[in-house]
């Protein structure tokens, strides 16, 4: 069984390629890096067609909210057919559009133990909801606590180091948007594995 996943960039792909295969043994994930958020949104109809033609069990699009005021504003960026597909009843839905609030880094920051394992000199406790953070700025500040004020994290390298440490159950306690994604993915895997 295979599930298709469209992501915004190379750091997302590096992370999810390790995390998804680790936490869903027996499921293959075809993770497609579209390079930017706008390209991912534009490419979604082609991705959907590709996933269906290959008879994948489900399709997921992972997009950052960034500065959009709400999830509805992001969904409006997709073409009408994609919007219609993503609004199907959950039990009949093939494509799920999952929005990282405020961005992918907020999902990483939802697992404080993984952050502490990678950045032991940094002082960090996950808030009740990481969507309240400016995740890029917070991650940079933590990185500088660990490596000095003149350093900046390499996003791809950091996500590769983070992937083996990341605990989805811990992250679910601190990010509602991550919880939605992980629940939808878990359900899709369970449905696809039924005889």
Secondary structure in CASP SS format (residue, H / E / C, confidence):
PFRMAT SS
TARGET T0000
AUTHOR 0000-0000-0000
METHOD secondary structure of the structure
MODEL  1
X C 1.00
X E 1.00
X E 1.00
X E 1.00
X E 1.00
X E 1.00
X E 1.00
X C 1.00
X C 1.00
X H 1.00
X H 1.00
X H 1.00
X H 1.00
X H 1.00
X H 1.00
X H 1.00
X H 1.00
X H 1.00
X H 1.00
X H 1.00
X H 1.00
X H 1.00
X H 1.00
X C 1.00
X C 1.00
X C 1.00
X C 1.00
X E 1.00
X E 1.00
X E 1.00
X E 1.00
X E 1.00
X E 1.00
X C 1.00
X C 1.00
X C 1.00
X H 1.00
X H 1.00
X H 1.00
X H 1.00
X H 1.00
X H 1.00
X H 1.00
X H 1.00
X H 1.00
X H 1.00
X H 1.00
X H 1.00
X H 1.00
X H 1.00
X H 1.00
X H 1.00
X H 1.00
X C 1.00
X C 1.00
X C 1.00
X C 1.00
X E 1.00
X E 1.00
X E 1.00
X E 1.00
X E 1.00
X E 1.00
X E 1.00
X C 1.00
X C 1.00
X C 1.00
X C 1.00
X C 1.00
X C 1.00
X H 1.00
X H 1.00
X H 1.00
X H 1.00
X H 1.00
X C 1.00
X C 1.00
X C 1.00
X C 1.00
X H 1.00
X H 1.00
X H 1.00
X H 1.00
X H 1.00
X H 1.00
X H 1.00
X C 1.00
X C 1.00
X C 1.00
X H 1.00
X H 1.00
X H 1.00
X C 1.00
X C 1.00
X E 1.00
X E 1.00
X E 1.00
X E 1.00
X E 1.00
X E 1.00
X C 1.00
X C 1.00
X C 1.00
X H 1.00
X H 1.00
X H 1.00
X H 1.00
X H 1.00
X H 1.00
X C 1.00
X C 1.00
X H 1.00
X H 1.00
X H 1.00
X H 1.00
X H 1.00
X H 1.00
X H 1.00
X C 1.00
X C 1.00
X C 1.00
X C 1.00
X C 1.00
X C 1.00
X C 1.00
X C 1.00
X C 1.00
X C 1.00
X C 1.00
X H 1.00
X H 1.00
X H 1.00
X C 1.00
X C 1.00
X H 1.00
X H 1.00
X H 1.00
X H 1.00
X H 1.00
X H 1.00
X H 1.00
X H 1.00
X H 1.00
X H 1.00
X H 1.00
X H 1.00
X H 1.00
X C 1.00
X C 1.00
X C 1.00
X C 1.00
X C 1.00
X C 1.00
X C 1.00
X H 1.00
X H 1.00
X H 1.00
X H 1.00
X H 1.00
X H 1.00
X H 1.00
X H 1.00
X H 1.00
X H 1.00
X H 1.00
X C 1.00
X C 1.00
X H 1.00
X H 1.00
X H 1.00
X H 1.00
X H 1.00
X C 1.00
X C 1.00
X C 1.00
X H 1.00
X H 1.00
X H 1.00
X H 1.00
X H 1.00
X H 1.00
X H 1.00
X H 1.00
X H 1.00
X H 1.00
X H 1.00
X H 1.00
X H 1.00
X H 1.00
X H 1.00
X H 1.00
X H 1.00
X H 1.00
X C 1.00
X C 1.00
END
